C-alpha cells in the first residue's frame, strides 16, 4: 500500500503545528497506519543581531556591507569559488 501524505497549512505557525499534530494523532489511531511522522516539527530558528553603529563606523564598515555579510553568512550564499589545479 502506498504511503499517505497530507499537508496542513495556515497563517499562524503555532496553530498550524497544533492542527498538524491533531491530524497525526487522529491518523495514528487507525490500526492500519504505521510510522506517522512529520517532515518538520521544530519551531523556526531566528537570529537577532544588535549592531553598535558607533563601533561599526569607527571600523570604517558601512551598514550596507555589514548587512550583506550577515546575509551571506546566514543564507549560506556562495561568496567566492577557488579552483585548484593538481599537477
C-alpha positions in Angstrom: 0.0 0.0 0.0 1.5 3.4 -0.9 2.1 6.0 1.8 -0.5 8.5 2.6 0.7 12.1 2.7 -1.1 15.2 3.8 -0.3 18.9 4.2 -1.6 21.2 6.9 -1.1 24.9 6.2 -2.1 28.1 7.7 -1.0 31.7 8.5 -0.3 31.1 12.2 2.7 28.7 12.6 1.8 27.7 16.2 -1.8 27.0 15.3 -0.8 25.2 12.1 1.6 23.0 14.1 -1.1 22.2 16.6 -3.5 21.2 13.8 -0.9 19.0 12.2 -0.3 17.2 15.5 -4.1 16.7 15.9 -4.3 15.2 12.3 -1.4 12.9 13.0 -2.9 11.8 16.3 -6.2 11.0 14.6 -4.5 9.1 11.8 -2.3 7.3 14.3 -5.4 5.8 16.0 -6.1 3.8 12.9 -4.6 0.3 13.3 -3.6 0.3 9.6 -1.5 3.5 9.9 2.2 3.0 10.8 5.1 5.3 11.1 3.1 8.5 11.3 5.8 11.3 11.2 6.4 14.9 10.1 8.8 16.5 7.7 9.0 19.4 10.2 8.0 19.9 13.8 10.6 22.2 15.2 9.9 25.9 15.5 11.8 28.1 13.0 15.1 29.3 14.3 15.6 33.1 14.4 18.7 35.2 14.8 18.7 38.7 16.2 21.8 40.8 15.6 22.3 44.0 17.6 24.8 46.3 15.9 26.8 49.0 17.7 26.6 51.6 14.9 29.3 53.8 16.5 31.7 50.9 16.6 30.9 49.9 13.1 31.6 53.5 11.8 34.9 53.5 13.8 35.9 50.4 11.9 35.0 52.0 8.6 32.3 49.5 7.7 29.1 50.6 6.1 25.7 49.4 7.2 25.1 48.0 3.7 28.3 45.9 3.7 27.6 44.6 7.2 24.1 43.7 6.2 25.4 41.9 3.0 28.0 40.0 5.0 25.4 38.9 7.6 23.0 37.9 4.9 25.8 35.8 3.1 26.6 34.0 6.4 23.1 33.2 7.4 21.8 32.1 3.9 24.9 30.1 3.0 25.4 32.3 -0.1 28.5 31.4 -2.1 30.8 34.4 -1.9 33.7 33.0 -3.8 35.0 29.9 -5.5 38.5 28.6 -5.7 39.7 26.3 -8.4 42.6 24.1 -7.5 44.7 22.6 -10.3 46.6 19.5 -9.3 49.8 18.7 -11.2 
